[in-house]
Amino acid sequence: MIIRLLNNNENPPMDLLLLADPSVDNVEEYLKRGECYVAEMNHQIVGVYVLLATRPKTMEAVNVAVAENYQGKGIGKLLVMHAVNTAKEKGFKTIEIGTGNSSISQLALYQKCGFRITGIDRDYFIRHYDIEIFENGIQCRDMIRLSQEL
C-alpha cells in the first residue's frame, strides 16, 4: 500500500470522503482549502484524508476514511500517522482532528495515534447538518476535538 498526494488531474474519491462527512458542500470546501491524500492498494484507492492549514503552525486532518471492505486492517491508523508525519515535515507544531461523539472506533484510533481530547463543541452536528446522523446506535450531536503537539 502507498499513501500519496492526489494528483491535480485526478478526481477526488467522493464516495470515501462522504463516508467521513455526509455534506458534499463541506467536502468540496475542504478540498479547495487543503491537500487530499489517498491510500492505494493494487491501483485502487482504499483510503483518504484531507490536510488543512487552519491557523499559524496548526494543521487539521479531516475526512479520514477507509473503504468499508478494507476497514479493520490498520489502514486508518496508517492514514492518521501519515497526516501527523506530513504536518511535522511541513514545519507545523500542532495537528488537530475532530470526530463525532458517536464515532467510537475513530475516537479510540485517534487516541492510539497520540491525540488528546482538547474540547467538545456541543451540538456541532445539530447546528451544521440538516439531517440527523446516527452511528453505533447513538445520535451524533457533539464534535470531539483532539490535538497532538508535533
C-alpha positions, 0 to 999 in steps of 0.5 A, a space after each residue: 500500500 502507498 499513501 500519496 498526494 492526489 494528483 491535480 488531474 485526478 478526481 477526488 474519491 467522493 464516495 470515501 470522503 462522504 463516508 467521513 462527512 455526509 455534506 458534499 458542500 463541506 467536502 468540496 470546501 475542504 478540498 479547495 482549502 487543503 491537500 487530499 491524500 489517498 491510500 492505494 492498494 493494487 491501483 485502487 484507492 482504499 483510503 483518504 484524508 484531507 490536510 488543512 492549514 487552519 491557523 499559524 503552525 496548526 494543521 487539521 486532518 479531516 475526512 479520514 476514511 477507509 473503504 468499508 471492505 478494507 476497514 479493520 486492517 490498520 489502514 486508518 491508523 496508517 492514514 492518521 500517522 501519515 497526516 501527523 508525519 506530513 504536518 511535522 515535515 511541513 514545519 507545523 507544531 500542532 495537528 488537530 482532528 475532530 470526530 463525532 461523539 458517536 464515532 467510537 472506533 475513530 475516537 479510540 484510533 485517534 487516541 492510539 495515534 497520540 491525540 488528546 481530547 482538547 474540547 467538545 463543541 456541543 451540538 456541532 452536528 445539530 447546528 451544521 447538518 440538516 439531517 440527523 446522523 446516527 452511528 453505533 446506535 447513538 445520535 451524533 450531536 457533539 464534535 470531539 476535538 483532539 490535538 497532538 503537539 508535533 
